[in-house]
């Protein structure tokens, strides 16, 4: 069972539009509403794989009630933490040429009492869990050290913890030794303070995060595959993808695949790559089911292509 923690969830509205013309009336050709947030997406991917998951998240107002309703409809157990502020609503505008414009609201400010209730709910729900996955940005009111506190509490309870966040929250949490962190290329570059131009650059950055305390690093490099670096070595995984429909939630699907497969070693990396590749073949933020996976199209090797230039280098 995998518990996910999403400190700043959202209600995501996506509108499909022919083109985005500033200052004009734009008529949508399609609309969908989804529960949002990185941890929420991990739970959705775990549930789509037929595994049990519990989503812990602060919820408030009508948007929060709708998030809970949508998750329940997808077979996801919800452990809500009531908060005074309304859950944020995000807007995505998807143009016909594939360009996606997102408007993310800041979300509510959590009081000290609400923050503590959130931590207590995680502690209560994580009894018997295989993993806790903490994902996404922190809402207003939570200090960058909040994730570090959560990692420390999880380890004190004997539960493994995966962390997908960035910036000061990531750097402060590293000192508590999260079992796995899952940065993308931009987050890797930000964490080490330098640009990444090759897979080798990403490998060195991942090794530095290990040096700062992470027990394992699962790094998403977009079209250039994924890296797994832990105490036993490094592996590189890639997959055949003929056409990309949407990369929304692909990294979250990868983390779900990694944890579902045990969260350690090259087999878990292969599962992460398969889930990520399947997600980008699907529309919007739809999460893959086992029928969507193509394990035969995944390659995992200990021979990391360090000289390979990143398709999208990070400056």
FILO-657871 format. One record per residue (C-alpha): residue number from 1; residue in three letters; x, y, z. Coordinates in steps of 0.5 Angstrom, whole numbers, padded with zeros to 4 digits. Example, Ala and Ser with C-alpha at 12.3 -4.5 7.8 and 13.67 -1.06 7.14 Angstrom:
// FILO-657871
<r i="1" aa="ALA" east="0025" north="-0009" up="0016"/>
<r i="2" aa="SER" east="0027" north="-0002" up="0014"/>
//
This chain:
// FILO-657871
<r i="1" aa="UNK" east="0000" north="0000" up="0000"/>
<r i="2" aa="UNK" east="0003" north="0007" up="-0002"/>
<r i="3" aa="UNK" east="0001" north="0013" up="0002"/>
<r i="4" aa="UNK" east="0001" north="0020" up="-0002"/>
<r i="5" aa="UNK" east="0002" north="0027" up="0001"/>
<r i="6" aa="UNK" east="0000" north="0033" up="-0003"/>
<r i="7" aa="UNK" east="0001" north="0039" up="0001"/>
<r i="8" aa="UNK" east="-0002" north="0044" up="-0004"/>
<r i="9" aa="UNK" east="-0007" north="0040" up="-0008"/>
<r i="10" aa="UNK" east="-0012" north="0043" up="-0014"/>
<r i="11" aa="UNK" east="-0018" north="0042" up="-0018"/>
<r i="12" aa="UNK" east="-0015" north="0042" up="-0025"/>
<r i="13" aa="UNK" east="-0019" north="0045" up="-0031"/>
<r i="14" aa="UNK" east="-0017" north="0044" up="-0038"/>
<r i="15" aa="UNK" east="-0020" north="0047" up="-0044"/>
<r i="16" aa="UNK" east="-0018" north="0045" up="-0051"/>
<r i="17" aa="UNK" east="-0018" north="0051" up="-0055"/>
<r i="18" aa="UNK" east="-0016" north="0052" up="-0063"/>
<r i="19" aa="UNK" east="-0011" north="0058" up="-0061"/>
<r i="20" aa="UNK" east="-0010" north="0062" up="-0055"/>
<r i="21" aa="UNK" east="-0011" north="0070" up="-0058"/>
<r i="22" aa="UNK" east="-0009" north="0075" up="-0052"/>
<r i="23" aa="UNK" east="-0015" north="0080" up="-0051"/>
<r i="24" aa="UNK" east="-0020" north="0076" up="-0055"/>
<r i="25" aa="UNK" east="-0026" north="0071" up="-0054"/>
<r i="26" aa="UNK" east="-0023" north="0064" up="-0054"/>
<r i="27" aa="UNK" east="-0028" north="0059" up="-0055"/>
<r i="28" aa="UNK" east="-0026" north="0052" up="-0052"/>
<r i="29" aa="UNK" east="-0028" north="0046" up="-0056"/>
<r i="30" aa="UNK" east="-0027" north="0041" up="-0050"/>
<r i="31" aa="UNK" east="-0027" north="0041" up="-0043"/>
<r i="32" aa="UNK" east="-0025" north="0036" up="-0037"/>
<r i="33" aa="UNK" east="-0024" north="0037" up="-0029"/>
<r i="34" aa="UNK" east="-0019" north="0033" up="-0026"/>
<r i="35" aa="UNK" east="-0016" north="0032" up="-0018"/>
<r i="36" aa="UNK" east="-0009" north="0035" up="-0019"/>
<r i="37" aa="UNK" east="-0003" north="0036" up="-0015"/>
<r i="38" aa="UNK" east="0003" north="0031" up="-0016"/>
<r i="39" aa="UNK" east="0002" north="0027" up="-0010"/>
<r i="40" aa="UNK" east="-0005" north="0026" up="-0013"/>
<r i="41" aa="UNK" east="-0003" north="0024" up="-0019"/>
<r i="42" aa="UNK" east="0002" north="0019" up="-0016"/>
<r i="43" aa="UNK" east="-0004" north="0016" up="-0013"/>
<r i="44" aa="UNK" east="-0008" north="0016" up="-0019"/>
<r i="45" aa="UNK" east="-0003" north="0012" up="-0023"/>
<r i="46" aa="UNK" east="-0002" north="0007" up="-0017"/>
<r i="47" aa="UNK" east="-0010" north="0006" up="-0017"/>
<r i="48" aa="UNK" east="-0010" north="0005" up="-0025"/>
<r i="49" aa="UNK" east="-0005" north="0000" up="-0024"/>
<r i="50" aa="UNK" east="-0010" north="-0004" up="-0019"/>
<r i="51" aa="UNK" east="-0006" north="-0003" up="-0013"/>
<r i="52" aa="UNK" east="-0008" north="0000" up="-0006"/>
<r i="53" aa="UNK" east="-0007" north="0008" up="-0005"/>
<r i="54" aa="UNK" east="-0009" north="0013" up="0001"/>
<r i="55" aa="UNK" east="-0008" north="0020" up="-0001"/>
<r i="56" aa="UNK" east="-0007" north="0025" up="0005"/>
<r i="57" aa="UNK" east="-0009" north="0032" up="0003"/>
<r i="58" aa="UNK" east="-0011" north="0039" up="0006"/>
<r i="59" aa="UNK" east="-0018" north="0040" up="0003"/>
<r i="60" aa="UNK" east="-0023" north="0046" up="0004"/>
<r i="61" aa="UNK" east="-0029" north="0049" up="0000"/>
<r i="62" aa="UNK" east="-0033" north="0047" up="-0006"/>
<r i="63" aa="UNK" east="-0026" north="0046" up="-0010"/>
<r i="64" aa="UNK" east="-0024" north="0041" up="-0004"/>
<r i="65" aa="UNK" east="-0030" north="0037" up="-0004"/>
<r i="66" aa="UNK" east="-0030" north="0036" up="-0011"/>
<r i="67" aa="UNK" east="-0023" north="0034" up="-0011"/>
<r i="68" aa="UNK" east="-0025" north="0029" up="-0006"/>
<r i="69" aa="UNK" east="-0031" north="0026" up="-0010"/>
<r i="70" aa="UNK" east="-0027" north="0026" up="-0016"/>
<r i="71" aa="UNK" east="-0022" north="0021" up="-0013"/>
<r i="72" aa="UNK" east="-0027" north="0017" up="-0009"/>
<r i="73" aa="UNK" east="-0030" north="0016" up="-0016"/>
<r i="74" aa="UNK" east="-0023" north="0013" up="-0019"/>
<r i="75" aa="UNK" east="-0023" north="0008" up="-0013"/>
<r i="76" aa="UNK" east="-0018" north="0012" up="-0009"/>
<r i="77" aa="UNK" east="-0018" north="0012" up="-0001"/>
<r i="78" aa="UNK" east="-0018" north="0020" up="0001"/>
<r i="79" aa="UNK" east="-0016" north="0022" up="0008"/>
<r i="80" aa="UNK" east="-0018" north="0029" up="0008"/>
<r i="81" aa="UNK" east="-0015" north="0034" up="0013"/>
<r i="82" aa="UNK" east="-0020" north="0040" up="0013"/>
<r i="83" aa="UNK" east="-0017" north="0047" up="0012"/>
<r i="84" aa="UNK" east="-0021" north="0054" up="0013"/>
<r i="85" aa="UNK" east="-0018" north="0056" up="0006"/>
<r i="86" aa="UNK" east="-0021" north="0054" up="-0001"/>
<r i="87" aa="UNK" east="-0017" north="0049" up="-0005"/>
<r i="88" aa="UNK" east="-0014" north="0052" up="-0011"/>
<r i="89" aa="UNK" east="-0017" north="0052" up="-0018"/>
<r i="90" aa="UNK" east="-0012" north="0051" up="-0023"/>
<r i="91" aa="UNK" east="-0013" north="0053" up="-0031"/>
<r i="92" aa="UNK" east="-0010" north="0049" up="-0037"/>
<r i="93" aa="UNK" east="-0011" north="0052" up="-0044"/>
<r i="94" aa="UNK" east="-0009" north="0046" up="-0049"/>
<r i="95" aa="UNK" east="-0008" north="0049" up="-0056"/>
<r i="96" aa="UNK" east="-0009" north="0044" up="-0062"/>
<r i="97" aa="UNK" east="-0001" north="0045" up="-0064"/>
<r i="98" aa="UNK" east="0000" north="0042" up="-0057"/>
<r i="99" aa="UNK" east="0002" north="0048" up="-0053"/>
<r i="100" aa="UNK" east="0000" north="0048" up="-0046"/>
<r i="101" aa="UNK" east="-0001" north="0054" up="-0042"/>
<r i="102" aa="UNK" east="-0002" north="0053" up="-0035"/>
<r i="103" aa="UNK" east="-0005" north="0058" up="-0029"/>
<r i="104" aa="UNK" east="-0003" north="0056" up="-0022"/>
<r i="105" aa="UNK" east="-0007" north="0059" up="-0016"/>
<r i="106" aa="UNK" east="-0003" north="0060" up="-0010"/>
<r i="107" aa="UNK" east="-0007" north="0056" up="-0006"/>
<r i="108" aa="UNK" east="-0010" north="0057" up="0002"/>
<r i="109" aa="UNK" east="-0005" north="0059" up="0007"/>
<r i="110" aa="UNK" east="-0005" north="0053" up="0013"/>
<r i="111" aa="UNK" east="-0005" north="0055" up="0020"/>
<r i="112" aa="UNK" east="0000" north="0052" up="0025"/>
<r i="113" aa="UNK" east="-0006" north="0048" up="0027"/>
<r i="114" aa="UNK" east="-0007" north="0045" up="0020"/>
<r i="115" aa="UNK" east="0000" north="0044" up="0019"/>
<r i="116" aa="UNK" east="0000" north="0039" up="0025"/>
<r i="117" aa="UNK" east="-0006" north="0036" up="0023"/>
<r i="118" aa="UNK" east="-0003" north="0034" up="0017"/>
<r i="119" aa="UNK" east="0003" north="0031" up="0020"/>
<r i="120" aa="UNK" east="-0001" north="0027" up="0025"/>
<r i="121" aa="UNK" east="-0006" north="0025" up="0019"/>
<r i="122" aa="UNK" east="0000" north="0022" up="0015"/>
<r i="123" aa="UNK" east="0003" north="0019" up="0021"/>
<r i="124" aa="UNK" east="-0004" north="0015" up="0022"/>
<r i="125" aa="UNK" east="-0005" north="0013" up="0015"/>
<r i="126" aa="UNK" east="0002" north="0010" up="0014"/>
<r i="127" aa="UNK" east="0001" north="0005" up="0019"/>
<r i="128" aa="UNK" east="0003" north="-0001" up="0015"/>
<r i="129" aa="UNK" east="0005" north="0003" up="0009"/>
<r i="130" aa="UNK" east="0010" north="0000" up="0004"/>
<r i="131" aa="UNK" east="0012" north="0007" up="0002"/>
<r i="132" aa="UNK" east="0010" north="0015" up="0003"/>
<r i="133" aa="UNK" east="0011" north="0019" up="-0003"/>
<r i="134" aa="UNK" east="0011" north="0026" up="-0001"/>
<r i="135" aa="UNK" east="0010" north="0031" up="-0008"/>
<r i="136" aa="UNK" east="0009" north="0038" up="-0010"/>
<r i="137" aa="UNK" east="0010" north="0045" up="-0008"/>
<r i="138" aa="UNK" east="0009" north="0047" up="-0001"/>
<r i="139" aa="UNK" east="0003" north="0052" up="0001"/>
<r i="140" aa="UNK" east="0003" north="0058" up="0004"/>
<r i="141" aa="UNK" east="0005" north="0058" up="0011"/>
<r i="142" aa="UNK" east="0009" north="0052" up="0011"/>
<r i="143" aa="UNK" east="0016" north="0053" up="0012"/>
<r i="144" aa="UNK" east="0022" north="0050" up="0007"/>
<r i="145" aa="UNK" east="0023" north="0045" up="0013"/>
<r i="146" aa="UNK" east="0016" north="0042" up="0013"/>
<r i="147" aa="UNK" east="0018" north="0036" up="0008"/>
<r i="148" aa="UNK" east="0025" north="0035" up="0013"/>
<r i="149" aa="UNK" east="0020" north="0034" up="0019"/>
<r i="150" aa="UNK" east="0016" north="0029" up="0015"/>
<r i="151" aa="UNK" east="0022" north="0025" up="0013"/>
<r i="152" aa="UNK" east="0024" north="0025" up="0020"/>
<r i="153" aa="UNK" east="0018" north="0023" up="0023"/>
<r i="154" aa="UNK" east="0017" north="0017" up="0017"/>
<r i="155" aa="UNK" east="0024" north="0014" up="0019"/>
<r i="156" aa="UNK" east="0022" north="0014" up="0026"/>
<r i="157" aa="UNK" east="0016" north="0010" up="0025"/>
<r i="158" aa="UNK" east="0020" north="0005" up="0020"/>
<r i="159" aa="UNK" east="0017" north="0007" up="0014"/>
<r i="160" aa="UNK" east="0021" north="0009" up="0007"/>
<r i="161" aa="UNK" east="0019" north="0015" up="0004"/>
<r i="162" aa="UNK" east="0020" north="0018" up="-0003"/>
<r i="163" aa="UNK" east="0020" north="0026" up="-0004"/>
<r i="164" aa="UNK" east="0019" north="0029" up="-0011"/>
<r i="165" aa="UNK" east="0020" north="0037" up="-0009"/>
<r i="166" aa="UNK" east="0025" north="0042" up="-0011"/>
<r i="167" aa="UNK" east="0028" north="0048" up="-0009"/>
<r i="168" aa="UNK" east="0030" north="0050" up="-0001"/>
<r i="169" aa="UNK" east="0024" north="0044" up="0001"/>
<r i="170" aa="UNK" east="0029" north="0039" up="-0003"/>
<r i="171" aa="UNK" east="0035" north="0041" up="0000"/>
<r i="172" aa="UNK" east="0033" north="0042" up="0007"/>
<r i="173" aa="UNK" east="0030" north="0035" up="0007"/>
<r i="174" aa="UNK" east="0036" north="0032" up="0004"/>
<r i="175" aa="UNK" east="0039" north="0032" up="0011"/>
<r i="176" aa="UNK" east="0034" north="0027" up="0014"/>
<r i="177" aa="UNK" east="0036" north="0022" up="0008"/>
<r i="178" aa="UNK" east="0030" north="0021" up="0004"/>
<r i="179" aa="UNK" east="0030" north="0014" up="0001"/>
<r i="180" aa="UNK" east="0029" north="0016" up="-0006"/>
<r i="181" aa="UNK" east="0028" north="0023" up="-0009"/>
<r i="182" aa="UNK" east="0025" north="0024" up="-0016"/>
<r i="183" aa="UNK" east="0028" north="0031" up="-0019"/>
<r i="184" aa="UNK" east="0027" north="0032" up="-0026"/>
<r i="185" aa="UNK" east="0033" north="0036" up="-0030"/>
<r i="186" aa="UNK" east="0031" north="0043" up="-0028"/>
<r i="187" aa="UNK" east="0030" north="0041" up="-0021"/>
<r i="188" aa="UNK" east="0037" north="0037" up="-0021"/>
<r i="189" aa="UNK" east="0040" north="0043" up="-0024"/>
<r i="190" aa="UNK" east="0037" north="0048" up="-0019"/>
<r i="191" aa="UNK" east="0039" north="0043" up="-0013"/>
<r i="192" aa="UNK" east="0047" north="0043" up="-0016"/>
<r i="193" aa="UNK" east="0047" north="0051" up="-0018"/>
<r i="194" aa="UNK" east="0050" north="0049" up="-0025"/>
<r i="195" aa="UNK" east="0047" north="0048" up="-0032"/>
<r i="196" aa="UNK" east="0046" north="0041" up="-0035"/>
<r i="197" aa="UNK" east="0048" north="0039" up="-0042"/>
<r i="198" aa="UNK" east="0049" north="0032" up="-0042"/>
<r i="199" aa="UNK" east="0047" north="0025" up="-0039"/>
<r i="200" aa="UNK" east="0053" north="0025" up="-0036"/>
<r i="201" aa="UNK" east="0052" north="0032" up="-0033"/>
<r i="202" aa="UNK" east="0046" north="0029" up="-0030"/>
<r i="203" aa="UNK" east="0049" north="0023" up="-0027"/>
<r i="204" aa="UNK" east="0054" north="0028" up="-0023"/>
<r i="205" aa="UNK" east="0049" north="0032" up="-0020"/>
<r i="206" aa="UNK" east="0045" north="0026" up="-0018"/>
<r i="207" aa="UNK" east="0051" north="0023" up="-0015"/>
<r i="208" aa="UNK" east="0052" north="0030" up="-0011"/>
<r i="209" aa="UNK" east="0045" north="0029" up="-0008"/>
<r i="210" aa="UNK" east="0047" north="0023" up="-0006"/>
<r i="211" aa="UNK" east="0052" north="0026" up="-0002"/>
<r i="212" aa="UNK" east="0048" north="0031" up="0001"/>
<r i="213" aa="UNK" east="0044" north="0025" up="0004"/>
<r i="214" aa="UNK" east="0039" north="0022" up="-0001"/>
<r i="215" aa="UNK" east="0039" north="0015" up="-0001"/>
<r i="216" aa="UNK" east="0037" north="0014" up="-0008"/>
<r i="217" aa="UNK" east="0036" north="0019" up="-0014"/>
<r i="218" aa="UNK" east="0031" north="0017" up="-0019"/>
<r i="219" aa="UNK" east="0032" north="0023" up="-0024"/>
<r i="220" aa="UNK" east="0027" north="0024" up="-0030"/>
<r i="221" aa="UNK" east="0031" north="0027" up="-0036"/>
<r i="222" aa="UNK" east="0024" north="0027" up="-0041"/>
<r i="223" aa="UNK" east="0026" north="0025" up="-0048"/>
<r i="224" aa="UNK" east="0033" north="0023" up="-0046"/>
<r i="225" aa="UNK" east="0030" north="0017" up="-0041"/>
<r i="226" aa="UNK" east="0031" north="0016" up="-0033"/>
<r i="227" aa="UNK" east="0037" north="0015" up="-0029"/>
<r i="228" aa="UNK" east="0037" north="0011" up="-0022"/>
<r i="229" aa="UNK" east="0043" north="0013" up="-0018"/>
<r i="230" aa="UNK" east="0044" north="0009" up="-0011"/>
<r i="231" aa="UNK" east="0049" north="0006" up="-0006"/>
<r i="232" aa="UNK" east="0050" north="0000" up="-0011"/>
<r i="233" aa="UNK" east="0051" north="0004" up="-0017"/>
<r i="234" aa="UNK" east="0048" north="0008" up="-0023"/>
<r i="235" aa="UNK" east="0043" north="0005" up="-0029"/>
<r i="236" aa="UNK" east="0040" north="0009" up="-0035"/>
<r i="237" aa="UNK" east="0033" north="0007" up="-0037"/>
<r i="238" aa="UNK" east="0030" north="0009" up="-0044"/>
<r i="239" aa="UNK" east="0024" north="0007" up="-0048"/>
<r i="240" aa="UNK" east="0021" north="0007" up="-0055"/>
<r i="241" aa="UNK" east="0016" north="0013" up="-0056"/>
<r i="242" aa="UNK" east="0013" north="0014" up="-0063"/>
<r i="243" aa="UNK" east="0008" north="0020" up="-0061"/>
<r i="244" aa="UNK" east="0007" north="0024" up="-0055"/>
<r i="245" aa="UNK" east="0000" north="0026" up="-0054"/>
<r i="246" aa="UNK" east="0001" north="0029" up="-0047"/>
<r i="247" aa="UNK" east="0007" north="0030" up="-0042"/>
<r i="248" aa="UNK" east="0002" north="0032" up="-0036"/>
<r i="249" aa="UNK" east="0003" north="0027" up="-0030"/>
<r i="250" aa="UNK" east="0009" north="0023" up="-0034"/>
<r i="251" aa="UNK" east="0014" north="0024" up="-0028"/>
<r i="252" aa="UNK" east="0008" north="0022" up="-0023"/>
<r i="253" aa="UNK" east="0007" north="0016" up="-0027"/>
<r i="254" aa="UNK" east="0014" north="0014" up="-0027"/>
<r i="255" aa="UNK" east="0015" north="0015" up="-0019"/>
<r i="256" aa="UNK" east="0008" north="0011" up="-0018"/>
<r i="257" aa="UNK" east="0011" north="0005" up="-0023"/>
<r i="258" aa="UNK" east="0018" north="0006" up="-0019"/>
<r i="259" aa="UNK" east="0015" north="0005" up="-0012"/>
<r i="260" aa="UNK" east="0010" north="-0001" up="-0015"/>
<r i="261" aa="UNK" east="0016" north="-0005" up="-0017"/>
<r i="262" aa="UNK" east="0019" north="-0004" up="-0010"/>
<r i="263" aa="UNK" east="0023" north="0002" up="-0010"/>
<r i="264" aa="UNK" east="0030" north="-0001" up="-0011"/>
<r i="265" aa="UNK" east="0034" north="-0003" up="-0017"/>
<r i="266" aa="UNK" east="0034" north="-0004" up="-0024"/>
<r i="267" aa="UNK" east="0027" north="-0007" up="-0024"/>
<r i="268" aa="UNK" east="0024" north="-0002" up="-0021"/>
<r i="269" aa="UNK" east="0027" north="0003" up="-0026"/>
<r i="270" aa="UNK" east="0025" north="-0001" up="-0032"/>
<r i="271" aa="UNK" east="0018" north="0000" up="-0029"/>
<r i="272" aa="UNK" east="0018" north="0007" up="-0028"/>
<r i="273" aa="UNK" east="0021" north="0008" up="-0035"/>
<r i="274" aa="UNK" east="0015" north="0004" up="-0038"/>
<r i="275" aa="UNK" east="0010" north="0008" up="-0034"/>
<r i="276" aa="UNK" east="0013" north="0014" up="-0036"/>
<r i="277" aa="UNK" east="0013" north="0012" up="-0043"/>
<r i="278" aa="UNK" east="0006" north="0010" up="-0043"/>
<r i="279" aa="UNK" east="0003" north="0016" up="-0040"/>
<r i="280" aa="UNK" east="0006" north="0021" up="-0045"/>
<r i="281" aa="UNK" east="0002" north="0017" up="-0050"/>
<r i="282" aa="UNK" east="-0005" north="0018" up="-0047"/>
<r i="283" aa="UNK" east="-0009" north="0025" up="-0047"/>
<r i="284" aa="UNK" east="-0009" north="0030" up="-0042"/>
<r i="285" aa="UNK" east="-0007" north="0027" up="-0035"/>
<r i="286" aa="UNK" east="-0010" north="0020" up="-0036"/>
<r i="287" aa="UNK" east="-0006" north="0015" up="-0032"/>
<r i="288" aa="UNK" east="-0004" north="0009" up="-0035"/>
<r i="289" aa="UNK" east="-0007" north="0002" up="-0034"/>
<r i="290" aa="UNK" east="-0003" north="-0005" up="-0034"/>
<r i="291" aa="UNK" east="-0006" north="-0006" up="-0041"/>
<r i="292" aa="UNK" east="-0002" north="0001" up="-0043"/>
<r i="293" aa="UNK" east="0005" north="-0001" up="-0041"/>
<r i="294" aa="UNK" east="0010" north="-0004" up="-0046"/>
<r i="295" aa="UNK" east="0015" north="-0007" up="-0042"/>
<r i="296" aa="UNK" east="0019" north="-0010" up="-0049"/>
<r i="297" aa="UNK" east="0020" north="-0003" up="-0051"/>
<r i="298" aa="UNK" east="0024" north="-0001" up="-0045"/>
<r i="299" aa="UNK" east="0032" north="-0002" up="-0044"/>
<r i="300" aa="UNK" east="0036" north="-0001" up="-0038"/>
<r i="301" aa="UNK" east="0043" north="-0001" up="-0037"/>
<r i="302" aa="UNK" east="0049" north="0000" up="-0033"/>
<r i="303" aa="UNK" east="0053" north="0003" up="-0038"/>
<r i="304" aa="UNK" east="0050" north="0010" up="-0038"/>
<r i="305" aa="UNK" east="0051" north="0014" up="-0044"/>
<r i="306" aa="UNK" east="0055" north="0020" up="-0041"/>
<r i="307" aa="UNK" east="0057" north="0024" up="-0047"/>
<r i="308" aa="UNK" east="0049" north="0024" up="-0050"/>
<r i="309" aa="UNK" east="0047" north="0031" up="-0050"/>
<r i="310" aa="UNK" east="0040" north="0032" up="-0047"/>
<r i="311" aa="UNK" east="0035" north="0034" up="-0052"/>
<r i="312" aa="UNK" east="0033" north="0040" up="-0048"/>
<r i="313" aa="UNK" east="0039" north="0042" up="-0044"/>
<r i="314" aa="UNK" east="0038" north="0046" up="-0038"/>
<r i="315" aa="UNK" east="0042" north="0053" up="-0037"/>
//
